[in-house]
Amino acid sequence: MAKIVGLNGDEVVAYAAKQSGVDVVAAYPITPQTIIVEQFAMYVADGDVQGEYVCVESEHSAMSACVGASLAGARVFTATASQGLALMHEMLYIASGLRCPIVMAVSNRALSAPINIHGDHSDMMGSRDCGWIQIYAENAQEAYDWTIQAFKIAEAPELLLPVSVNLDGFTISHSMEGVRVLEDEDVAGFLPPRKAEVTLNPDKPITVGALVLPDYYFEFKAQQEDAIKKVPEMITRATESYANLSGRRYGILNTYGMEDAEAAILCLGSTAGTARTVAKELREKGMKVGVVKLWLYRPFPVEEIVSAIREVKALAVLDRALSFGAPCSALAADTIAALYQSNIDLKILNVVYGLGGRDATPDHMKSIFEEAVEVARAGRVTTPVRFVGVRE
């Protein structure tokens, strides 16, 4: 059974963490994530959860505490954004390298300078190669569902890898929606208590994170890569089980209008809703356009993306982050590499948009689709990278 509650994205993530039977939350507040940890701290204070909330002095300390708790066998959750994630950067590698199945919500926010508290993806893109599974939600409902599923994925014995669930700052984090939430007992059935096979125990001491020199370090990293390659299979397994429970089906990506599209948009997060709405309007006018929304960004799902876009003639890849000095930004670069590996010649237009929380309007989406259609028909890209929505 499910009920509909009015919650914003941050509140519903905290609610999902509460239902997931989290043992330890260690976090430091930062806009636009603060509501998540405030709400969970209230659950602890009111006795609504049995877990511990550890109030630390920084995000670096937060992830350090999370690593320790995870290695002790606890189910662990945290949340952060922007400069907080940047301060945590060192410990992100520790968490993944020590195979800690931590779940972290990131209310995506632009990085300073100049200081900005609104949403773009520059924070998580700066940490895209830290060994974490990365999932992007389109709305509060997806943020809720993915938070619960993230624990199932992270704690899979085949993986034991941390997961970040990303929700666009303010656009999702502070916008109230009617969210269908599951009953506590249903979530408990989907997520039984964590049973770690190897834990820190004073009575049975083990060495964790020991010094590894050139003779073995490479092998450890290869094992991590072997594990992360299994993520698509584990996501499929977890999402199938969750669909049976909730009636809501997730996966690697979601498509709209791709069955006959000659031009399409590929994007992450809340932008997908705007792109899909505009695509629907354009299709009613006879334009063959489509949308591919990635739920999973790391590991990059090469096979699934190639399968989704291989028949289109032009693809506009939307990046809400800027890779300074690079030929294109991160999502476009990964997409181009995937197509190259698959020997597919598809024209790519990289669009950088929405930095610092600037709106991605329907008019912006319409202009992007129109340009992609023109590229498809002309067979060439005149401007490989362009900014949409920036003032001249």
Secondary structure as GFF3:
##gff-version 3
##sequence-region A 1 392
A	DSSP	beta_strand	2	8	.	.	.	ID=ss1
A	DSSP	alpha_helix	9	19	.	.	.	ID=ss2
A	DSSP	beta_strand	24	27	.	.	.	ID=ss3
A	DSSP	alpha_helix	34	45	.	.	.	ID=ss4
A	DSSP	beta_strand	52	55	.	.	.	ID=ss5
A	DSSP	alpha_helix	59	71	.	.	.	ID=ss6
A	DSSP	beta_strand	76	80	.	.	.	ID=ss7
A	DSSP	alpha_helix	82	87	.	.	.	ID=ss8
A	DSSP	alpha_helix	89	97	.	.	.	ID=ss9
A	DSSP	beta_strand	103	108	.	.	.	ID=ss10
A	DSSP	alpha_helix	122	125	.	.	.	ID=ss11
A	DSSP	beta_strand	133	136	.	.	.	ID=ss12
A	DSSP	alpha_helix	140	154	.	.	.	ID=ss13
A	DSSP	beta_strand	163	168	.	.	.	ID=ss14
A	DSSP	beta_strand	176	182	.	.	.	ID=ss15
A	DSSP	alpha_helix	184	190	.	.	.	ID=ss16
A	DSSP	alpha_helix	217	228	.	.	.	ID=ss17
A	DSSP	alpha_helix	231	246	.	.	.	ID=ss18
A	DSSP	beta_strand	253	256	.	.	.	ID=ss19
A	DSSP	beta_strand	263	268	.	.	.	ID=ss20
A	DSSP	alpha_helix	271	284	.	.	.	ID=ss21
A	DSSP	beta_strand	289	294	.	.	.	ID=ss22
A	DSSP	beta_strand	296	298	.	.	.	ID=ss23
A	DSSP	alpha_helix	302	309	.	.	.	ID=ss24
A	DSSP	beta_strand	314	319	.	.	.	ID=ss25
A	DSSP	alpha_helix	330	341	.	.	.	ID=ss26
A	DSSP	beta_strand	347	353	.	.	.	ID=ss27
A	DSSP	three_ten_helix	355	357	.	.	.	ID=ss28
A	DSSP	alpha_helix	362	378	.	.	.	ID=ss29
A	DSSP	beta_strand	385	388	.	.	.	ID=ss30
###
